Structures are given as structure tokens and as C-alpha cells.
Amino acid sequence: MRIGELAKRTAVSERSLRYYEQQGLLDADRTPGGHRDYPESAVDRVVHIQELFAAGLTSAKIVQLLPCMRDGDGGPSELATPWLVDELTGERARIDRQVEDLLRAREVLDEVITAASGAPR
């Protein structure tokens, strides 16, 4: 499929898809005319890339993890290793810390709202 169709099917801009390719996250063949030609599996791959970016992973980390994940369901591939478990555990701990920070920020905001509204605590 061409880049425009992949962009439409994944709701990801063509510019982002070219960036993914530049970073080694996504591969495309070329037609004789030089156009990118993506396999059907690229849809799942782009969805996984988006999920990993949304989780706060960098493109450098994602390029390390993608070979260890199946495109169809995001599960571990035969290439998955204990290294992958260690890396993902570290990323999960980072996300947990961010969640804790957000919860503390929400508590402070709630206190400010209560004080500003004149409501008793």
C-alpha cells in the first residue's frame, strides 16, 4: 500500500510515517517509480509504534523493542529475551513514577480549588 493509504488507515501523518522509516521503525519497499510500498503488516506496526510513543518511549528504545514484538498482536516474538523483560520493566517503573507525580499534582490542584471556592476542607 502507498504511504497515503497507510496514513489514512492508521490516522498517522505521512510525515510521521517517513520519520518512522528514517528512524528504522518502519520498512517500505519501493515501486519502480520510487514510491513507498508498505505491506499489510505495516498497519499493525504503526499502531504499536503509536502505543509505545504514547507510553513515553523514545524512538531509540522503540527500535530496540520492535524486533521482540509480533506485529499482529503486539505479543512477544521468538526473538523476545530476558533483556526485553528488563527493558519493559524499567519502562513500567518510569510510567508508575509519572502516575504518582500526576496523582500528587492532582491532590495539590484539588486543595487549591477547594481553597479558591471557599468550601471547607
C-alpha positions in Angstrom: 0.0 0.0 0.0 1.1 3.5 -0.6 2.0 6.0 2.2 -1.3 7.9 1.8 -3.3 4.8 2.4 -1.2 3.8 5.4 -1.6 7.3 6.8 -5.4 7.1 6.3 -5.7 3.7 7.9 -3.7 4.5 10.9 -4.6 8.2 11.4 -0.9 9.0 11.4 0.5 11.7 9.1 2.6 10.9 6.1 5.4 13.0 7.6 5.3 10.8 10.8 5.5 7.7 8.7 8.5 9.0 6.8 10.1 9.8 10.2 9.4 6.2 11.4 11.1 4.9 8.3 14.1 7.3 8.9 14.4 6.1 12.5 14.3 2.4 11.5 10.9 1.8 13.0 9.1 1.0 9.7 10.3 -0.5 6.4 8.9 0.1 3.0 9.8 -1.4 -0.4 10.0 0.9 -3.4 8.0 0.7 -6.6 9.8 1.0 -9.9 8.6 4.6 -9.8 10.2 5.2 -6.4 7.0 5.3 -4.4 6.9 3.7 -0.9 5.1 0.4 -0.9 4.1 -0.9 2.6 3.0 -4.4 3.4 -0.4 -5.0 5.1 1.5 -5.7 8.4 2.6 -2.1 8.4 -0.8 -1.1 9.8 -0.3 -3.1 13.0 3.3 -2.0 13.2 2.3 1.7 13.1 -0.4 1.1 15.7 2.3 -0.5 18.0 4.7 2.4 17.4 2.0 4.8 18.3 1.2 2.9 21.5 4.8 2.9 22.5 5.3 6.6 21.8 2.1 7.3 23.8 3.7 5.4 26.7 6.6 7.8 26.6 9.2 5.6 25.0 11.7 7.2 22.7 12.2 6.2 19.1 15.7 4.7 20.1 14.0 2.5 22.7 11.2 1.5 20.3 13.6 0.5 17.6 15.2 -1.9 20.1 11.9 -3.3 21.3 10.0 -3.8 17.9 12.0 -6.9 16.8 10.9 -8.6 20.0 7.2 -7.9 19.3 4.8 -9.6 16.9 3.1 -7.0 14.6 -0.3 -8.8 14.6 -1.0 -8.7 18.3 2.0 -7.0 19.9 2.9 -10.1 21.8 6.4 -11.3 22.2 8.1 -12.9 19.2 10.5 -15.7 19.2 13.2 -13.0 19.4 11.9 -11.9 22.9 14.5 -12.3 25.5 15.0 -11.6 29.2 16.6 -8.3 28.1 13.1 -7.3 26.8 11.6 -8.1 30.2 14.2 -6.0 31.9 13.7 -3.1 29.5 9.9 -3.2 29.7 10.0 -3.5 33.5 12.2 -0.4 33.6 9.8 1.5 31.4 6.8 0.4 33.5 8.6 1.7 36.6 9.1 5.0 34.9 5.4 5.2 34.0 4.5 4.3 37.6 6.6 7.2 38.8 4.9 9.5 36.4 1.4 8.3 37.5 2.4 9.0 41.2 3.6 12.5 40.2 0.4 13.2 38.4 -1.7 12.0 41.4 0.3 14.3 43.7 -0.3 17.2 41.3 -4.0 16.4 41.3 -4.1 16.5 45.1 -2.5 19.9 45.2 -4.8 21.2 42.5 -7.8 19.9 44.4 -6.6 21.7 47.5 -6.3 24.9 45.5 -9.7 24.5 44.0 -11.2 23.9 47.5 -9.4 27.0 48.9 -10.4 29.2 46.0 -14.0 28.1 46.1 -14.3 28.9 49.8 -15.5 25.4 50.6 -14.5 23.9 53.9 -11.8 21.2 53.7 
